[in-house]
Amino acid sequence: MPEVICTTVYQFPELSDVAKEKARSWYRELEPQDDWWDAVYEDFEGVCEILGIRLKTTPVRLMGGGTRAKPCIWFSGFWSQGDGACFESHWSHSKGAAARIRDYAPTDATLHGIADRLQAIQRRNFYQLAAEVSHRGRYYHEYTMSIDVTRESPTWQPPTEDAEEIVTEALRDLARWLYRQLQSEYDHLTSDESVEDGIIANEYTFTEEGRRFG
């Protein structure tokens, strides 16, 4: 014979502290949603444009059958040794990048330093430096970026001796910066405050022990 079982359910604010933690843990298994990193990528693309970095793209298939160009940006994170971010691109001189990056991100000393180093080494090479960045291997961090620095000189002058090292380290610092932005966004989305806001906004209910009910 069927039985009718009555269960008392609670809104999140009504739970005990222990039950709230169980409810948060359940919600974190759902969140953040796919493509939570889109806003970070969009910001990174803006930074790259200012610095003279043209991100390579790869086609991805859309549900309707078409394709779109996806920037070649990858990351893994955030708890294992070897986690990080990387990208593929072409780089060349961008006039006024040091001033423009300060307008874009007035308080970000890391980006200011990257722009200053790239501008200084370009000046010493008469603004003729270029670089190609490619990803290698199956991991994603700054040291999986292969960076080839060249000088586009009409008289075949080679780059200054320090050019390759400075450009390489600046671009790897940019990958490190990207990874920190991604980690910061993830930490925000999975913080107690954000998780609780999501639970309450979706009006989830729970048993007294904090198990999801409805």
Salt bridges, closest charged atoms under 4 A:
GLU21 OE1 - ARG24 NH1 2.76
GLU21 OE2 - ARG28 NH1 3.84
ASP116 OD2 - ARG102 NH2 2.80
GLU132 OE2 - LYS56 NZ 2.86
GLU142 OE2 - ARG176 NE 3.09
ASP162 OD2 - ARG124 NH2 2.99
GLU169 OE2 - ARG176 NH1 2.93
ASP173 OD2 - ARG117 NH2 2.82
ASP173 OD1 - ARG176 NH1 2.42
ASP192 OD1 - ARG28 NH2 2.45
GLU196 OE2 - ARG24 NE 2.89
